[in-house]
Amino acid sequence: MDLSDFRPTERPHLVIDSADPRERGRLRGRALELAHTLDTYDRLFRSAGLTETQVRDAGHRALDIIASHRAGLAGQILGLAQGAGLEPWQIAALNARTEILAQSASAPGECSTVVQELPGRNAHVGVQTWDWHVELSASWHTVESGGADHRYAGLTEHGILAKIGVNSAGLALHFNILGHRQDRLSGVPMHILAATVLEEAESPNHAQEIVRGTPVTSSGSLMLFTEHESVLLDISPEGVYVVPSKVRTNHFLTERLSPNEKSWLYQPDSTQRRDLLLQRLARATPRTEKELLSLLVSTPEEASLTCLPDFALPLGRRWASLATVLLDPGRKRATILDGTPAEQTTRPWYTLQA
């Protein structure tokens, strides 16, 4: 068994454009096959000790919260459910999967992100590995979505409105999961927050205003940047904090948040990955996108920037770099590798325009 056993032969690419949020959702629902995604998440929820009733109740609660936050995003979820022939709570639960899994001892994914100003262009470019369960390798797609305040392009999971991307205002967003002891589903889910920023924000400062004005009771990190500006946020139930860094893994970088961190879920791996990235950046500044991408290539003897699954482990513990994402906000472009950063010459690339 290897990664190829889980990868699809063809990856969906969705181009959606409608001023009606519910129609945008319906278009997604009609275009995606969600049976495998829902089945895999059902198994992940069960392996995390969550019952079907708990997940259904969480989905209903999430939908109510999302509707109070942004009626348009709730409309997209309702439309997606209609287009896919599913119940709205099922789609809402997918969009709140981070918060639902936070109720258990399930570990978060281990993503690594770097934003750098490339000297040749004097412009910021970001790179990220999206590391998640290998069983969900066939459950993500690329998307170009128009009809909201801003058009955006990027990568997300089947049924989830947004994750990583860049919008037509030239704002890019990388998203990493963090873990806090107080994480719970009583605020806006992290993936919905990412969708809000991509649809609405015009700058890092505007994105910060949106984040700070959103009731959040779970944890994550948004790397927000334009061609010439960048800001990294630690988001938690205790508050939102700006971090003076352009390198992110999966632990809080704000000292006051560390005592309540779920450090047992991802340490020491997260610190080891960040330290390796900082060491590489100290030795040489990347000058091209290729050099930036190479920062995330690691060997088995190093911290797992390139994440490969251990098939001896059970469901819920087999992490893999499912995709590698380059964001170029100056060009309003997302370039996505369907594979690990070590596979940049052998796996498909997708270029999307916001």
C-alpha positions as MATLAB code, in Angstrom:
seq = 'MDLSDFRPTERPHLVIDSADPRERGRLRGRALELAHTLDTYDRLFRSAGLTETQVRDAGHRALDIIASHRAGLAGQILGLAQGAGLEPWQIAALNARTEILAQSASAPGECSTVVQELPGRNAHVGVQTWDWHVELSASWHTVESGGADHRYAGLTEHGILAKIGVNSAGLALHFNILGHRQDRLSGVPMHILAATVLEEAESPNHAQEIVRGTPVTSSGSLMLFTEHESVLLDISPEGVYVVPSKVRTNHFLTERLSPNEKSWLYQPDSTQRRDLLLQRLARATPRTEKELLSLLVSTPEEASLTCLPDFALPLGRRWASLATVLLDPGRKRATILDGTPAEQTTRPWYTLQA';
ca = [
       0.000    0.000    0.000;
       1.230    3.521   -0.823;
      -0.099    7.023   -1.514;
      -1.145    6.124   -5.063;
      -3.744    3.718   -3.640;
      -5.651    6.699   -2.224;
      -5.249    9.308   -4.969;
      -7.946    9.806   -7.614;
      -7.168    9.409  -11.290;
      -8.918   12.736  -11.938;
      -9.179   15.734   -9.591;
     -12.357   17.900   -9.681;
     -11.918   21.570  -10.525;
     -14.942   23.771   -9.811;
     -15.554   27.121  -11.497;
     -18.518   28.729   -9.754;
     -19.988   32.155  -10.439;
     -23.346   33.339   -9.121;
     -24.488   36.338   -7.109;
     -26.918   33.995   -5.305;
     -25.091   32.213   -2.439;
     -27.516   29.314   -2.444;
     -26.949   28.795   -6.168;
     -23.177   28.817   -5.608;
     -23.745   26.041   -3.098;
     -26.026   24.089   -5.431;
     -23.393   24.248   -8.170;
     -20.837   22.770   -5.794;
     -23.172   20.066   -4.570;
     -24.018   18.942   -8.093;
     -20.348   18.816   -9.112;
     -18.976   16.804   -6.181;
     -19.292   13.170   -5.163;
     -19.480   13.333   -1.364;
     -20.191    9.719   -0.389;
     -16.542    8.803    0.251;
     -15.873   12.044    2.154;
     -18.877   11.592    4.422;
     -18.104    7.919    5.019;
     -14.489    8.664    5.920;
     -15.428   11.475    8.297;
     -18.083    9.244    9.867;
     -15.343    6.706   10.565;
     -12.993    9.401   11.876;
     -15.702   10.745   14.178;
     -16.451    7.239   15.467;
     -12.757    6.476   15.990;
     -12.556    9.699   18.016;
     -15.346    8.415   20.277;
     -18.138   10.592   18.859;
     -21.590    9.150   18.274;
     -23.805    9.807   15.262;
     -26.172   11.781   17.492;
     -23.339   13.982   18.754;
     -22.196   14.724   15.216;
     -25.739   15.439   14.009;
     -26.371   17.780   16.941;
     -23.046   19.517   16.260;
     -23.987   19.958   12.601;
     -27.317   21.567   13.493;
     -25.597   23.814   16.048;
     -22.904   24.798   13.549;
     -25.498   25.727   10.933;
     -27.294   27.998   13.403;
     -24.012   29.673   14.334;
     -23.002   30.147   10.692;
     -26.421   31.630    9.837;
     -26.013   34.167   12.651;
     -22.518   35.011   11.396;
     -23.141   35.297    7.639;
     -26.481   34.397    6.075;
     -24.786   34.029    2.689;
     -22.401   31.337    3.921;
     -25.281   29.449    5.531;
     -27.084   29.785    2.193;
     -24.137   28.183    0.424;
     -24.269   25.249    2.850;
     -28.014   24.826    2.318;
     -27.542   24.971   -1.451;
     -24.634   22.524   -1.348;
     -26.746   20.060    0.618;
     -29.600   20.460   -1.852;
     -27.329   20.003   -4.875;
     -25.749   16.888   -3.361;
     -29.028   15.414   -2.100;
     -27.900   15.534    1.547;
     -29.133   16.956    4.831;
     -27.881   20.481    5.670;
     -26.496   19.290    9.016;
     -24.194   16.884    7.185;
     -22.565   19.717    5.202;
     -22.444   21.975    8.265;
     -20.674   19.185   10.187;
     -18.022   18.946    7.463;
     -17.429   22.704    7.722;
     -17.131   22.339   11.496;
     -15.050   19.141   11.385;
     -12.117   20.859   13.148;
     -14.323   21.888   16.066;
     -16.143   18.538   16.218;
     -12.884   16.582   16.301;
     -11.573   18.976   18.972;
     -14.103   17.391   21.375;
     -11.961   14.250   21.290;
      -8.286   13.424   21.710;
      -7.846   13.283   17.929;
      -4.643   14.958   16.761;
      -4.759   17.888   14.310;
      -3.106   17.770   10.916;
       0.491   18.869   10.761;
       0.835   21.602    8.133;
       3.901   23.784    7.530;
       3.757   27.296    6.054;
       6.360   29.858    4.965;
       5.874   33.308    3.429;
       8.876   35.077    1.950;
       9.586   38.168   -0.104;
      11.337   36.910   -3.212;
      14.250   39.270   -3.976;
      13.868   39.151   -7.734;
      10.320   40.499   -7.571;
      10.239   42.223   -4.176;
       6.905   40.476   -3.674;
       5.592   38.037   -1.086;
       4.926   34.437   -2.079;
       3.722   31.748    0.317;
       4.062   27.975    0.353;
       2.255   25.411    2.489;
       1.907   21.682    2.804;
      -1.634   20.614    3.564;
      -1.214   17.530    5.720;
      -4.290   15.496    6.625;
      -5.563   11.934    6.780;
      -4.346    9.864    3.818;
      -7.819    8.308    3.558;
      -9.080   11.745    2.407;
      -6.610   12.032   -0.491;
      -9.481   11.791   -2.965;
     -11.689   14.224   -1.029;
     -10.317   17.626   -2.012;
     -10.666   19.813   -5.068;
      -9.538   23.096   -6.558;
     -12.059   25.908   -6.875;
     -12.501   29.330   -8.458;
     -15.519   30.977   -6.846;
     -17.128   34.257   -7.896;
     -20.240   36.129   -6.854;
     -19.291   37.410   -3.399;
     -17.453   40.687   -2.680;
     -14.285   39.130   -4.088;
     -13.606   36.186   -6.350;
     -11.199   33.655   -4.844;
      -9.228   30.621   -5.981;
      -7.650   27.816   -4.022;
      -7.969   24.394   -2.473;
     -10.598   22.962   -0.157;
     -12.120   19.666    0.900;
     -15.287   18.287   -0.654;
     -18.244   19.911    1.100;
     -16.149   22.567    2.885;
     -16.576   26.101    1.575;
     -12.949   27.272    1.766;
      -9.528   26.495    3.197;
      -6.409   27.941    1.482;
      -6.452   30.529   -1.306;
      -6.077   33.999   -2.764;
      -8.754   36.511   -3.692;
      -9.235   39.110   -6.412;
      -8.276   41.924   -4.019;
      -4.801   40.380   -3.894;
      -5.137   38.931   -0.379;
      -3.720   35.438    0.224;
      -4.576   33.120    3.111;
      -2.739   30.092    4.481;
      -4.524   28.137    7.222;
      -3.001   25.945    9.968;
      -4.776   24.099   12.782;
      -3.791   24.804   16.404;
      -5.114   23.254   19.617;
      -6.351   24.877   22.866;
      -7.870   23.222   25.943;
     -10.949   25.447   25.649;
     -11.673   24.643   21.978;
     -15.385   23.979   21.471;
     -18.178   24.421   18.964;
     -19.986   27.505   20.249;
     -18.405   30.012   17.889;
     -17.863   30.350   14.154;
     -15.908   27.352   12.754;
     -12.385   28.013   11.508;
     -13.115   26.954    7.926;
     -16.079   29.350    7.836;
     -13.786   32.108    9.100;
     -11.397   31.353    6.225;
     -14.300   31.526    3.756;
     -15.403   34.868    5.210;
     -11.933   36.363    4.824;
     -11.486   35.128    1.259;
     -14.886   36.450    0.183;
     -14.682   39.825    1.931;
     -11.202   41.001    2.942;
      -9.260   43.560    0.919;
      -6.049   43.670    2.985;
      -4.398   42.065    6.018;
      -5.752   44.855    8.223;
      -9.270   44.357    6.884;
      -8.910   40.604    7.414;
      -7.842   41.246   11.018;
     -10.951   43.364   11.567;
     -13.101   40.507   10.267;
     -11.341   37.941   12.478;
     -11.526   40.117   15.591;
     -15.192   40.836   14.931;
     -16.050   37.135   14.639;
     -17.071   35.103   17.706;
     -14.504   32.273   17.747;
     -14.222   29.469   20.318;
     -11.712   27.235   18.559;
      -8.097   27.587   17.456;
      -6.224   28.118   14.240;
      -3.729   30.319   12.503;
      -4.257   32.514    9.482;
      -1.232   33.753    7.522;
      -2.624   36.801    5.704;
      -0.546   38.559    3.095;
      -0.536   40.708    0.008;
       2.258   41.492   -2.425;
       3.946   43.793    0.117;
       2.295   43.166    3.516;
       1.904   40.174    5.792;
       0.469   39.351    9.201;
       0.308   36.063   11.098;
      -2.488   35.484   13.628;
      -2.746   33.120   16.587;
      -6.504   32.574   17.002;
      -7.864   30.938   20.143;
     -10.804   30.984   22.582;
      -8.644   33.349   24.685;
      -8.338   35.893   21.904;
      -6.556   36.823   18.676;
      -2.865   37.766   18.690;
      -0.475   39.036   16.028;
       2.733   37.009   15.732;
       5.925   38.596   14.304;
       6.787   35.666   12.074;
       6.390   34.354    8.539;
       6.937   30.711    9.496;
       4.093   28.639   10.913;
       3.582   25.050   11.972;
       1.000   23.811   14.530;
       1.762   25.330   17.922;
       0.977   28.732   19.403;
       3.703   31.327   19.043;
       2.032   33.676   21.543;
       3.559   33.003   24.965;
       0.408   33.700   26.969;
      -1.517   31.018   25.029;
       1.045   28.246   25.558;
      -0.102   27.161   29.077;
      -3.517   26.115   27.687;
      -2.199   24.521   24.515;
      -2.974   20.891   23.653;
       0.733   20.341   23.198;
       0.496   16.552   23.620;
      -1.266   16.299   20.263;
       1.531   17.555   18.013;
       4.691   18.192   19.982;
       7.618   17.886   19.647;
       6.958   17.508   15.903;
       5.606   21.031   15.394;
       8.581   22.740   17.048;
      11.020   20.477   15.207;
       9.482   21.377   11.835;
       9.538   25.092   12.594;
      13.129   24.938   13.819;
      14.200   23.147   10.639;
      12.530   25.806    8.482;
      14.151   28.629   10.457;
      17.568   26.957   10.142;
      17.163   26.624    6.378;
      16.061   30.245    6.026;
      19.025   31.402    8.129;
      21.396   29.618    5.747;
      19.930   30.975    2.499;
      17.100   33.233    1.371;
      14.879   31.639   -1.298;
      15.074   33.610   -4.523;
      12.519   31.725   -6.617;
       9.292   29.796   -6.143;
      11.215   26.580   -6.763;
      13.657   27.400   -3.948;
      10.748   28.329   -1.679;
       9.049   25.020   -2.429;
      12.281   23.136   -1.723;
      12.222   24.437    1.862;
       9.435   21.949    2.559;
      11.228   18.886    1.189;
      12.526   16.730    4.037;
      14.186   13.337    4.365;
      13.029   10.555    6.729;
      15.856   11.544    9.099;
      14.567   15.135    9.395;
      11.441   16.708   10.854;
       8.468   15.763    8.676;
       7.985   18.806    6.466;
       7.239   16.303    3.714;
       4.698   14.137    5.516;
       4.374   10.484    4.461;
       1.810    8.128    6.022;
       2.730    5.214    8.232;
       0.410    2.471    6.990;
       1.126    0.384   10.078;
      -0.944    2.893   12.063;
      -4.747    2.846   12.228;
      -7.292    5.243   10.719;
      -6.948    8.695   12.243;
      -3.157    8.538   12.619;
      -1.963    8.145    9.023;
      -0.889   11.663    8.060;
       0.190   12.599    4.543;
       1.006   15.776    2.633;
      -2.065   15.643    0.413;
      -1.218   18.849   -1.444;
       1.364   21.617   -1.620;
       0.141   25.158   -2.262;
       1.986   28.205   -3.625;
       0.126   31.520   -3.245;
       1.190   34.610   -5.206;
      -1.109   37.509   -4.227;
       0.680   40.001   -6.486;
      -0.402   37.908   -9.457;
      -3.661   36.813   -7.726;
      -2.616   33.254   -8.428;
      -2.732   29.926   -6.614;
      -0.542   27.086   -7.873;
      -1.360   23.719   -6.343;
       0.657   20.510   -6.484;
      -1.391   17.335   -6.154;
       1.183   15.716   -3.923;
       4.040   16.231   -1.495;
       6.706   18.918   -2.038;
       9.155   16.136   -2.927;
       6.929   15.184   -5.892;
       7.046   18.553   -7.657;
       8.394   17.063  -10.901;
       6.262   13.916  -10.984;
       2.752   14.905   -9.844;
       0.127   17.210  -11.460;
       0.112   20.965  -10.909;
      -2.970   23.205  -11.151;
      -2.763   26.954  -11.761;
      -5.786   29.014  -10.672;
      -6.588   32.691  -11.091;
      -8.674   34.750   -8.662;
];
